[in-house]
Amino acid sequence: MQKHKRNVEASLLLGAFVIIIGLYVLASFGKYSSLPVNITPFLIVMVLLFVLAHLAMKKFAPHANQIFLPVVGVLNGVGYVVIARLQEDLAGLQASWTLISIAAFITVLAIGSPIRKYLQYKYSFLFLGLFLLILPLFPVIGKEINGARIWVSIGPINFQPGEFAKIALALFFAGYLVEKREILSISNSKMLRIEISNTRHFAPLIFVWFLSLIIMVLEKDLGSSLLFYILFLSLLWVATQRNVYLLLGSTLFTAGSFFAWSQFSHVQKRVDTWLHPFSDPSGDGYQLVQSSFALAEGGLSGTGLGLGNPERIPAVETDFIFSAIGEELGLIGTTTILLGFIVVIYSGFAIALTTPRPPEKLLTVGLTTLLGFQAFIIIGGVIRVLPLTGVTLPFVSYGGSSLLSNWIILAILLLISNETNQNAFDRKQHE
């Protein structure tokens, strides 16, 4: 592997560029029967973004995984095309957030690795994560939208601090578990006749997990609650390699879910709507019913970009963008999106498996789990495998906070990949 060459990435980025431009033109022909009026600036911006991202990879992470960036580029590009086709006024905002996100991506790459040096500030990330979680509960700046108090409004800027809290808490969990993994792997206590580690070593983790869940319940953000729990449990299992924690975690999750369902009306409403959407097709079930019709209408190959009616689905550009893709691009389109996420998840876990150092390994697992389960949760909600939780589809859905945080996650994963591959390359050079 030569340091100055990333030919695979360049070729795949070229393919991604062609796909996105082709879809953008098709969407315009489907909706207006003409070429997009802004096709020239769109081409210029697309080329600029892809070239800048690729050059940043060559300079700051030349040994990193070469598939990650093109696949994420396709996901982001497809999402933008669908958003532009659905609501033109949102397309400009999404384009701006894409520019900001890629600028942040390049900035994180430039700051550089080793990532493990940041994990020594794990408690700083803990307090940052908790502060970001609590922020929407503050009066004046906290804002409730669609029943969830997860927004902060400062002047003209609205954002979701929880999207960045998940990165901070992933850094804390990884740093803490690296420090305590040997102690947590030793059985010297019992809980319900099951041998576990001394419970006092769990105190910081349980405190953070419990407080995060309480905050999420107060904010009525069920999706983030589930994501934080999965992040906590997956990292604990990987750090200790003890299946007993999966058993205990599953038990606690089941008990917590039943408690939330029995005590909170908004949880009951979500579950009832999930199980019986057609019992109130023009009321609470309207969103899921229209989503089901859209997916059915799409069939195998879809109605064609710009030729369907996904606009009838409430929040289609955020929670239900997968349904819009299913209606206009069909099973072929949704399968392609799923394959894209499978590649992202596989690449993330492949980095974790090849990374010899525990800090980077745990952090990679945590961040990849966040991306993978977030996609699973929202797609599962759309196709009614799970209750709808309101999280966004990473890189695809409309939303600046989500897009920015996910590009930062991508940069961290690529930095870890670069360091791992560079160390392996250096060892071979000295053999």
GIHU-V831220 format. One record per run of one state. SS is the DSSP state (2 for helix, 1 for strand, 0 for the rest). FROM is the first residue (numbers start at 0). LEN is the number of residues. If there is no record, write none. Layout:
BEGIN
SS:FROM:LEN
SS:FROM:LEN
END
This chain:
BEGIN
0:0:6
2:6:26
0:32:6
2:38:22
0:60:7
2:67:19
0:86:1
2:87:24
0:111:3
2:114:21
0:135:6
1:141:4
0:145:2
1:147:7
0:154:2
1:156:3
0:159:2
2:161:23
0:184:4
1:188:3
0:191:2
1:193:3
0:196:2
2:198:21
0:219:2
2:221:19
0:240:2
2:242:21
0:263:1
2:264:11
0:275:1
2:276:4
0:280:5
2:285:13
0:298:11
2:309:3
0:312:8
2:320:34
0:354:3
2:357:25
0:382:17
2:399:31
0:430:1
END
